[in-house]
Amino acid sequence: MGRGPSIAARKGAQDAQRGKIFTKVIREISVAARAGGGDPHSNPRLRSAIDKGLSANMTKDVIERAIKKATGELEGVVYEEIRYEGYGAGGVAVIVDCLTDNRVRTVSDVRHAFTKFHGNLGTEGSVAFMFKKLGVLSYDAGANEDAITEAAIEAGADDVVVYPEDGAIDVLTTPDTFAEVKAALEAAGLAPGFAEITMRADNDSKVEGEVAEQVQKLLHWLEDMDDVQNVYSNAEGLG
């Protein structure tokens, strides 16, 4: 299973697109609250979305308004969850998770992006089988490997992966145990540098040269769309 982007790269991307991050987090809060209620203590998905908002310096007032709109206390927009699957240049597998109030607009925009960068939109299930949904808690090099491993295993994590090339550490969990493991590590004074529930490919696809450039452009284009929440691929070798 491939490793995700570095902590620094992910944080840098968030900082560079703060406004879009706010848009995406508000949509995620809205959908989570509508589906599971407005109490984050009994709604893990909402709790995770709120954590994302707070880490992006979103105010509690903005978060509360989004929850109230979703639960009907304030008038708001209803968003629909849609997943698109396809292939980028070189046959790279791509998953695009969207939250939209206009399905026709979104599928048109996503299809245009794939076509523009020498890919094609596939059918439902065409690439999802190549990926696994899991929780990832990431630590930079220099973190206490023994302490993290012991605390993670005790909390119910699935695995602890240490990357020999730079000494970074990933704690892997199921989506259901993610919040519990994260809370246990934080309580032990081992807060991760980055934590998320994501999709990772079982096997990566090596790309280079012009193909890598086209794949990179496709992923960036998709990530920049307001309707797109998350983009996953099995590309390896991107800058």
Backbone bond lengths (Angstrom), bond angles and torsions (degrees), N, CA, C in turn:
res aa  C-N    CA-C-N  psi(-1)  N-CA   C-N-CA  omega(-1)  CA-C   N-CA-C  phi
1 M - - - 1.468 - - 1.517 109.54 -
2 G 1.310 117.20 134.00 1.456 121.46 -175.91 1.506 112.91 -74.06
3 R 1.310 114.30 162.25 1.453 121.16 177.56 1.519 109.05 -95.81
4 G 1.311 117.37 144.23 1.452 121.30 178.97 1.508 111.59 -76.85
5 P 1.355 116.72 -179.35 1.462 120.87 179.01 1.526 111.09 -60.70
6 S 1.337 117.42 157.94 1.454 121.27 179.05 1.516 110.88 -64.89
7 I 1.322 115.94 158.09 1.469 120.60 178.53 1.519 109.96 -57.47
8 A 1.326 116.91 -44.98 1.465 120.68 -178.30 1.519 111.18 -61.87
9 A 1.331 117.13 -40.62 1.463 120.73 -179.00 1.514 111.13 -65.36
10 R 1.336 115.97 -42.02 1.462 119.09 -179.34 1.524 111.10 -68.15
11 K 1.339 116.37 -41.41 1.469 119.43 179.07 1.519 110.60 -65.27
12 G 1.329 116.54 -39.71 1.457 120.06 179.94 1.515 111.62 -63.54
13 A 1.331 116.06 -41.20 1.461 120.05 178.85 1.519 110.64 -63.62
14 Q 1.329 116.69 -38.36 1.465 120.04 178.83 1.523 110.63 -65.81
15 D 1.328 116.90 -45.79 1.461 120.30 -178.31 1.523 111.40 -62.16
16 A 1.329 116.24 -36.52 1.458 120.87 -177.03 1.519 112.13 -71.84
17 Q 1.316 116.97 -20.33 1.460 120.09 -176.53 1.530 110.51 -129.14
18 R 1.321 115.78 47.60 1.458 120.72 -175.20 1.529 112.77 -55.37
19 G 1.337 116.12 -44.12 1.457 119.61 -178.74 1.513 112.49 -61.75
20 K 1.333 115.87 -42.93 1.464 119.92 179.41 1.520 110.70 -69.22
21 I 1.313 116.99 -34.40 1.461 119.80 176.13 1.525 109.66 -60.15
22 F 1.329 117.35 -44.35 1.456 121.02 178.46 1.525 110.55 -58.29
23 T 1.327 116.96 -46.05 1.468 121.47 179.89 1.519 110.70 -58.14
24 K 1.322 116.35 -46.41 1.458 120.82 -177.08 1.528 111.40 -68.58
25 V 1.324 117.33 -40.67 1.461 120.38 -179.45 1.526 110.89 -66.71
26 I 1.321 117.31 -41.46 1.467 120.05 178.73 1.529 110.58 -61.05
27 R 1.315 116.95 -41.34 1.469 119.89 177.37 1.530 110.77 -63.40
28 E 1.336 116.47 -42.65 1.466 120.02 179.69 1.525 110.91 -64.13
29 I 1.330 116.88 -42.03 1.471 120.63 176.79 1.530 109.97 -60.68
30 S 1.321 116.61 -42.72 1.465 121.46 -178.35 1.526 111.76 -61.35
31 V 1.326 115.74 -48.68 1.464 120.14 -178.72 1.530 111.03 -66.80
32 A 1.331 116.38 -41.65 1.471 120.32 -179.53 1.521 111.15 -64.04
33 A 1.336 116.79 -43.39 1.465 120.57 -178.86 1.520 111.25 -68.64
34 R 1.328 117.06 -38.94 1.456 119.69 179.68 1.532 110.99 -66.72
35 A 1.325 116.08 -36.77 1.470 120.12 -176.69 1.522 112.62 -79.18
36 G 1.354 116.18 -38.77 1.462 118.23 -171.97 1.512 115.41 -122.35
37 G 1.349 117.61 7.89 1.463 120.21 -179.98 1.511 112.30 93.52
38 G 1.329 115.52 163.03 1.455 121.67 -172.91 1.511 116.12 -88.41
39 D 1.339 117.93 4.13 1.465 120.96 -180.00 1.529 109.90 -96.44
40 P 1.327 118.12 109.75 1.468 119.86 -177.15 1.529 113.64 -64.80
41 H 1.335 116.95 -21.75 1.463 119.71 -179.47 1.531 111.69 -68.44
42 S 1.333 116.40 -27.65 1.466 119.73 -179.94 1.529 111.64 -111.65
43 N 1.327 116.77 8.64 1.459 121.41 -177.67 1.538 108.68 -133.54
44 P 1.339 117.23 89.60 1.479 120.81 -175.79 1.522 113.62 -57.62
45 R 1.329 116.42 -36.99 1.467 118.59 -179.94 1.529 110.55 -64.96
46 L 1.318 116.93 -41.22 1.460 120.33 177.98 1.522 110.31 -66.15
47 R 1.316 116.89 -41.20 1.470 120.70 179.55 1.527 110.51 -60.63
48 S 1.319 116.43 -41.09 1.467 120.69 178.65 1.529 110.90 -65.50
49 A 1.335 116.86 -40.62 1.466 120.95 179.63 1.524 110.86 -66.18
50 I 1.329 116.93 -40.09 1.467 120.85 178.03 1.524 110.16 -63.82
51 D 1.330 116.91 -41.45 1.467 120.98 177.67 1.536 110.71 -58.99
52 K 1.337 116.62 -41.03 1.465 120.51 177.87 1.527 110.09 -61.90
53 G 1.338 115.20 -43.06 1.460 119.49 -179.95 1.514 112.33 -63.05
54 L 1.309 116.33 -45.59 1.469 120.42 -179.44 1.519 111.20 -64.96
55 S 1.329 117.42 -37.83 1.467 120.51 -179.80 1.526 111.12 -69.09
56 A 1.340 116.55 -21.85 1.467 121.13 176.65 1.528 111.47 -94.31
57 N 1.352 115.49 13.51 1.469 122.29 178.80 1.526 113.50 66.99
58 M 1.319 117.06 28.37 1.460 121.29 173.78 1.526 108.62 -75.47
59 T 1.330 117.41 136.45 1.460 119.74 -177.51 1.525 111.26 -74.33
60 K 1.329 115.59 155.70 1.463 120.17 178.68 1.527 111.64 -64.14
61 D 1.337 117.16 -30.86 1.474 120.44 177.96 1.519 111.31 -63.29
62 V 1.330 116.84 -42.80 1.463 120.91 178.90 1.523 110.20 -63.85
63 I 1.322 116.30 -42.20 1.465 121.49 179.61 1.526 110.39 -63.59
64 E 1.322 116.64 -45.23 1.465 120.57 -178.73 1.525 111.97 -64.46
65 R 1.336 116.71 -38.16 1.465 120.04 177.70 1.526 111.07 -63.74
66 A 1.329 116.29 -40.80 1.466 120.45 179.22 1.525 110.72 -63.15
67 I 1.328 116.64 -39.95 1.467 120.70 178.64 1.520 110.48 -66.40
68 K 1.321 116.80 -43.45 1.470 120.56 -178.85 1.530 111.64 -64.65
69 K 1.327 116.61 -38.20 1.463 119.80 176.46 1.524 110.81 -63.72
70 A 1.320 116.18 -39.58 1.462 120.62 -177.79 1.521 112.21 -70.29
71 T 1.330 116.73 -33.62 1.471 120.54 -176.99 1.520 112.35 -93.32
72 G 1.349 116.82 4.31 1.461 120.01 174.16 1.508 116.14 92.77
73 E 1.336 117.88 -1.63 1.468 120.07 179.32 1.530 110.74 -72.45
74 L 1.333 116.43 -28.11 1.461 122.37 175.14 1.530 108.02 -129.85
75 E 1.328 116.54 153.83 1.456 119.85 179.45 1.522 109.80 -71.21
76 G 1.311 117.18 134.35 1.457 120.71 -177.90 1.511 112.41 -150.47
77 V 1.340 115.44 178.56 1.462 122.44 -179.27 1.523 109.19 -93.08
78 V 1.329 116.84 142.17 1.463 121.52 176.97 1.524 108.91 -95.40
79 Y 1.333 115.99 123.05 1.458 120.88 179.97 1.525 110.49 -104.44
80 E 1.335 115.40 145.50 1.456 122.78 -179.93 1.525 108.98 -109.89
81 E 1.322 116.72 138.54 1.461 121.40 177.16 1.529 110.15 -88.10
82 I 1.312 116.71 126.75 1.464 121.57 178.34 1.523 108.75 -136.65
83 R 1.318 116.05 139.34 1.472 121.29 174.51 1.521 109.36 -115.65
84 Y 1.344 115.29 131.48 1.460 121.53 174.13 1.521 108.86 -114.62
85 E 1.319 115.54 146.15 1.457 121.72 -179.76 1.523 109.43 -129.36
86 G 1.317 116.20 145.83 1.452 118.65 179.55 1.508 112.25 -170.83
87 Y 1.321 114.63 -169.57 1.462 121.33 -177.94 1.526 109.71 -126.38
88 G 1.325 115.61 133.45 1.448 120.82 173.59 1.516 110.20 -89.29
89 A 1.317 116.47 -172.12 1.465 121.43 177.19 1.529 109.90 -55.34
90 G 1.324 116.26 143.35 1.451 120.53 179.63 1.514 114.75 73.22
91 G 1.326 117.02 11.12 1.462 120.51 178.72 1.508 114.57 77.92
92 V 1.324 118.29 16.70 1.461 122.16 178.55 1.536 109.35 -65.54
93 A 1.317 116.97 133.41 1.463 122.04 -179.92 1.529 110.29 -81.52
94 V 1.340 116.01 135.70 1.458 121.58 -177.54 1.526 110.29 -135.04
95 I 1.328 115.94 133.55 1.467 122.69 173.87 1.523 107.54 -116.51
96 V 1.334 116.31 134.40 1.459 121.90 -179.16 1.527 108.78 -125.29
97 D 1.332 117.19 112.50 1.463 122.11 178.23 1.520 109.29 -97.05
98 C 1.331 116.32 126.85 1.460 121.70 -175.37 1.522 111.68 -123.46
99 L 1.332 114.82 152.62 1.456 123.25 166.87 1.522 105.43 -125.76
100 T 1.329 117.21 118.48 1.452 119.99 -172.11 1.518 112.40 -140.76
101 D 1.330 115.03 154.16 1.465 121.33 172.01 1.522 109.91 -105.42
102 N 1.346 116.82 8.02 1.463 121.24 -179.92 1.524 109.14 -152.19
103 R 1.329 116.33 92.08 1.465 121.89 -175.51 1.533 112.14 -60.25
104 V 1.335 117.02 -39.33 1.466 120.67 -177.78 1.526 110.61 -62.75
105 R 1.325 116.27 -44.83 1.465 120.50 178.79 1.525 110.96 -61.96
106 T 1.323 115.67 -44.22 1.463 119.91 -174.31 1.517 112.67 -66.75
107 V 1.329 117.41 -46.36 1.466 118.66 -179.14 1.518 110.58 -65.22
108 S 1.324 117.25 -34.40 1.468 120.51 177.11 1.523 110.78 -64.28
109 D 1.336 116.48 -44.68 1.462 120.88 -179.73 1.527 112.00 -65.82
110 V 1.325 116.37 -41.33 1.469 120.19 -179.81 1.527 110.61 -67.17
111 R 1.332 116.38 -44.05 1.467 119.90 178.99 1.535 110.86 -61.51
112 H 1.325 115.63 -41.11 1.468 120.36 178.65 1.531 110.93 -59.86
113 A 1.327 116.81 -41.46 1.465 120.84 -179.39 1.523 111.07 -63.16
114 F 1.326 117.28 -45.50 1.469 120.12 179.63 1.531 110.62 -61.62
115 T 1.336 116.05 -44.81 1.461 120.31 -178.49 1.525 111.57 -65.10
116 K 1.316 116.51 -40.92 1.468 122.53 -176.87 1.527 111.79 -60.14
117 F 1.352 115.89 -34.40 1.466 119.34 -175.17 1.536 112.08 -113.79
118 H 1.353 114.91 37.98 1.470 122.67 169.67 1.530 112.90 62.87
119 G 1.336 116.49 37.03 1.453 121.21 174.24 1.511 109.72 -122.67
120 N 1.307 116.56 -172.60 1.462 119.98 175.81 1.523 110.53 -150.83
121 L 1.314 114.95 142.71 1.462 122.02 178.39 1.515 108.62 -75.00
122 G 1.343 116.16 133.23 1.455 120.14 -178.64 1.514 112.08 -103.83
123 T 1.310 116.37 -173.03 1.461 122.37 178.88 1.532 109.85 -90.67
124 E 1.323 115.84 165.13 1.461 121.24 179.30 1.530 110.31 -58.83
125 G 1.328 116.51 128.51 1.459 121.32 179.13 1.514 114.26 88.46
126 S 1.346 116.94 -0.13 1.464 119.11 -174.79 1.522 113.05 -69.38
127 V 1.345 117.94 -28.28 1.465 119.65 178.50 1.527 113.37 -130.62
128 A 1.323 117.95 -12.95 1.471 120.62 -174.96 1.528 112.35 -58.89
129 F 1.330 117.14 -30.12 1.466 120.50 -178.85 1.525 112.15 -64.54
130 M 1.332 117.10 -16.35 1.464 120.97 -179.86 1.527 112.32 -83.35
131 F 1.334 117.09 -7.51 1.455 121.46 -173.50 1.528 111.36 -117.90
132 K 1.322 114.64 158.16 1.467 121.60 176.63 1.522 108.60 -127.86
133 K 1.334 116.38 135.21 1.466 120.81 177.67 1.521 108.57 -85.70
134 L 1.329 116.93 129.40 1.458 120.84 -178.09 1.521 110.84 -156.50
135 G 1.320 115.02 162.91 1.448 121.19 174.68 1.520 109.44 -93.90
136 V 1.335 116.60 140.28 1.462 121.64 -179.58 1.524 109.28 -130.79
137 L 1.327 116.22 126.90 1.461 122.25 174.37 1.525 106.74 -118.00
138 S 1.332 116.31 117.23 1.464 121.25 -169.96 1.524 112.33 -107.66
139 Y 1.337 114.15 141.00 1.468 121.79 178.78 1.524 108.88 -128.09
140 D 1.328 116.21 139.72 1.458 120.99 177.19 1.533 110.60 -74.47
141 A 1.325 114.88 165.79 1.463 120.87 176.49 1.526 109.80 -56.12
142 G 1.334 115.28 142.23 1.460 120.09 179.75 1.510 113.22 100.94
143 A 1.343 116.96 -11.28 1.462 120.01 177.14 1.525 109.33 -68.82
144 N 1.332 115.53 155.65 1.462 121.40 -176.04 1.529 110.32 -76.36
145 E 1.338 115.87 95.84 1.458 121.64 -174.48 1.532 112.16 -58.64
146 D 1.335 117.00 -45.84 1.465 119.79 -176.97 1.530 111.45 -63.63
147 A 1.333 116.35 -43.96 1.463 120.28 -178.71 1.526 110.78 -66.43
148 I 1.320 116.22 -42.00 1.471 120.33 179.60 1.521 110.17 -64.15
149 T 1.316 116.66 -45.60 1.462 121.13 -178.74 1.525 111.10 -60.91
150 E 1.331 116.11 -47.76 1.464 120.37 -178.98 1.532 111.48 -62.02
151 A 1.340 116.25 -46.97 1.467 120.18 -178.35 1.525 111.34 -67.08
152 A 1.324 116.54 -38.44 1.459 120.89 -178.01 1.523 111.42 -66.53
153 I 1.318 115.99 -46.03 1.471 120.01 -179.85 1.523 110.42 -64.17
154 E 1.324 116.07 -41.73 1.467 120.29 179.13 1.522 111.54 -63.38
155 A 1.347 116.64 -32.11 1.460 121.16 -178.69 1.526 112.67 -82.37
156 G 1.335 117.73 -9.32 1.460 120.20 177.17 1.511 114.85 103.51
157 A 1.340 118.70 18.16 1.465 121.46 177.43 1.526 110.27 -65.96
158 D 1.328 116.18 153.45 1.462 121.40 179.50 1.520 112.53 -79.05
159 D 1.344 116.11 -37.51 1.462 119.01 -174.30 1.528 109.67 -162.96
160 V 1.323 115.70 157.18 1.462 122.72 172.43 1.523 106.61 -126.28
161 V 1.345 116.08 121.25 1.463 121.37 -176.32 1.529 109.42 -113.05
162 V 1.331 116.39 126.04 1.460 121.91 176.43 1.528 107.49 -108.81
163 Y 1.342 116.42 126.65 1.455 120.99 -177.30 1.528 109.76 -92.71
164 P 1.331 117.52 112.39 1.470 121.07 -173.38 1.523 113.60 -63.31
165 E 1.351 117.25 -26.10 1.468 118.41 -176.34 1.524 113.05 -67.27
166 D 1.353 117.60 -28.89 1.468 118.29 -179.81 1.526 113.98 -140.56
167 G 1.333 117.65 -0.61 1.459 120.62 176.53 1.521 114.67 80.15
168 A 1.339 117.42 5.29 1.459 120.00 177.11 1.528 109.88 -68.90
169 I 1.326 115.35 158.15 1.464 121.08 -175.47 1.522 109.49 -129.70
170 D 1.340 116.76 136.38 1.463 123.00 171.16 1.522 109.22 -119.49
171 V 1.321 115.80 130.56 1.459 121.77 170.36 1.522 106.74 -99.44
172 L 1.319 117.65 125.93 1.461 122.37 -176.73 1.523 110.31 -108.33
173 T 1.344 115.50 136.93 1.462 121.22 -179.65 1.526 109.56 -135.18
174 T 1.319 116.36 170.05 1.460 119.62 166.96 1.528 107.33 -77.53
175 P 1.326 118.55 159.68 1.467 119.70 176.10 1.527 112.61 -57.07
176 D 1.332 116.86 -35.15 1.465 121.24 -176.93 1.527 112.87 -70.82
177 T 1.341 117.31 -31.61 1.467 119.86 -176.97 1.530 112.94 -98.06
178 F 1.333 116.62 -1.18 1.466 121.42 -175.96 1.528 112.26 -54.22
179 A 1.334 117.05 -53.39 1.467 120.84 -175.62 1.525 111.16 -62.89
180 E 1.316 116.32 -39.70 1.468 121.06 -179.10 1.532 111.36 -66.10
181 V 1.337 116.91 -44.33 1.464 120.86 -179.80 1.531 109.93 -67.06
182 K 1.325 117.02 -41.83 1.459 121.16 179.32 1.526 110.75 -60.87
183 A 1.333 116.64 -44.26 1.463 120.97 -179.90 1.526 110.85 -63.85
184 A 1.340 116.70 -39.79 1.459 120.86 -179.19 1.529 111.08 -66.61
185 L 1.320 117.22 -41.26 1.468 120.43 178.99 1.528 110.78 -67.07
186 E 1.308 116.90 -40.18 1.468 120.16 178.22 1.524 110.53 -64.92
187 A 1.330 116.10 -39.81 1.467 120.60 179.13 1.524 111.30 -64.79
188 A 1.338 116.11 -27.00 1.469 121.14 179.37 1.527 111.86 -87.56
189 G 1.344 116.26 6.32 1.460 120.22 -179.16 1.514 113.17 77.46
190 L 1.328 116.79 23.79 1.464 122.08 -176.40 1.526 110.44 -122.86
191 A 1.318 116.63 51.45 1.461 121.03 -179.08 1.530 110.43 -63.53
192 P 1.330 118.64 130.94 1.467 121.02 -179.52 1.522 111.29 -71.33
193 G 1.324 115.85 156.07 1.454 120.14 175.76 1.513 111.70 -73.07
194 F 1.336 116.17 -27.19 1.457 121.65 179.13 1.512 107.77 -154.38
195 A 1.332 116.94 139.88 1.459 120.65 -179.01 1.522 109.28 -145.19
196 E 1.325 116.61 136.34 1.459 120.48 -179.04 1.526 110.07 -161.59
197 I 1.338 114.62 158.59 1.460 121.12 166.46 1.518 105.92 -96.57
198 T 1.314 116.95 124.75 1.459 120.40 -171.03 1.526 110.64 -140.53
199 M 1.328 115.18 -177.70 1.465 122.06 173.21 1.518 107.31 -117.24
200 R 1.327 116.58 130.27 1.462 120.48 176.18 1.520 109.64 -124.60
201 A 1.334 114.57 140.94 1.458 120.17 -179.80 1.523 110.78 -73.75
202 D 1.325 116.20 144.62 1.463 120.31 176.24 1.524 110.54 -68.57
203 N 1.331 116.06 -33.43 1.464 120.82 178.73 1.521 109.36 -138.66
204 D 1.334 116.25 135.20 1.454 120.27 -178.91 1.531 111.20 -87.01
205 S 1.350 114.51 156.69 1.458 121.59 177.40 1.531 108.54 -113.79
206 K 1.322 116.83 115.30 1.457 121.77 -177.15 1.526 110.41 -72.00
207 V 1.339 116.15 127.74 1.469 120.52 176.50 1.521 108.91 -128.58
208 E 1.327 115.93 151.97 1.460 120.45 178.33 1.517 109.88 -155.00
209 G 1.314 115.63 168.42 1.450 121.17 176.56 1.520 113.65 62.15
210 E 1.333 115.91 -138.34 1.461 122.17 -176.90 1.524 112.13 -63.82
211 V 1.338 116.22 -35.41 1.471 119.83 179.00 1.527 110.01 -62.92
212 A 1.331 116.99 -46.34 1.461 120.87 178.69 1.525 110.89 -60.00
213 E 1.325 116.10 -38.99 1.464 120.90 -179.94 1.535 111.01 -64.23
214 Q 1.331 116.74 -42.80 1.464 120.39 179.44 1.527 111.55 -67.25
215 V 1.335 116.81 -39.98 1.464 120.58 178.03 1.526 110.56 -63.93
216 Q 1.327 115.91 -44.57 1.463 120.31 178.90 1.521 111.22 -59.61
217 K 1.312 117.28 -43.53 1.461 121.41 179.36 1.526 110.91 -63.76
218 L 1.331 117.44 -41.15 1.464 121.04 178.44 1.520 111.31 -61.75
219 L 1.332 116.62 -47.90 1.466 120.38 -178.07 1.522 111.04 -62.99
220 H 1.333 117.22 -43.10 1.465 120.67 179.13 1.528 111.37 -64.56
221 W 1.330 115.95 -40.61 1.467 120.46 179.92 1.528 110.13 -61.93
222 L 1.323 116.19 -46.42 1.461 120.67 179.92 1.524 111.18 -63.73
223 E 1.324 116.80 -45.05 1.466 120.90 -178.01 1.527 111.86 -63.05
224 D 1.328 116.31 -24.62 1.457 121.09 -177.49 1.530 112.79 -82.96
225 M 1.328 116.97 -8.93 1.463 120.72 -179.09 1.527 110.36 -78.91
226 D 1.332 116.84 134.90 1.463 121.04 -179.08 1.528 112.52 -59.86
227 D 1.334 117.25 -36.81 1.465 120.80 -176.72 1.525 112.78 -73.90
228 V 1.317 117.59 -15.08 1.471 121.86 -176.63 1.521 110.59 -91.54
229 Q 1.323 116.05 125.43 1.459 121.80 178.15 1.523 111.71 -90.51
230 N 1.326 115.94 -48.19 1.469 120.82 -176.43 1.519 110.33 -144.83
231 V 1.336 115.09 145.68 1.456 122.18 176.16 1.523 108.11 -127.27
232 Y 1.328 116.05 131.00 1.463 121.27 179.93 1.523 108.81 -125.94
233 S 1.329 116.27 143.48 1.464 119.40 175.35 1.518 109.04 -146.44
234 N 1.339 115.15 165.68 1.463 119.73 176.51 1.521 111.56 -104.09
235 A 1.353 115.51 20.77 1.473 119.74 -179.56 1.518 111.03 -72.11
236 E 1.311 115.84 135.99 1.466 122.52 174.83 1.524 108.17 -122.06
237 G 1.328 116.39 136.45 1.454 120.14 177.61 1.506 114.22 104.99
238 L 1.357 116.47 11.82 1.455 118.99 177.50 1.515 109.79 -81.21
239 G 1.317 116.80 149.55 1.461 120.86 -179.05 1.511 112.18 -75.31
